[in-house]
Amino acid sequence: MNGYWDDIDKEILDALAAGGAKDPADLARALGMSAEAVCSCLAMLAETGQVRIRSVEAMRPPATSPRAA
């Protein structure tokens, strides 16, 4: 089963090498995966220093936080 993940990692790294930085949703479409699966793979690749995650964006207004009070 390990070879399966190695193949996915290689596909992601090859896609990034071919076209530079990409949005996880764009990678997901290009690779036929869900954006959630790509994000999980990217997180694991980042842990091993193979990719750098440089941007995170909120998709909805923040909820009221108890820390903000």
Secondary structure, DSSP 8 states (H G I E B T S, - for coil): -HHHHHHHHHHHHHHHHHH-S--HHHHHHHHT--HHHHHHHHHHHHHTTS--------SS-----GGG-
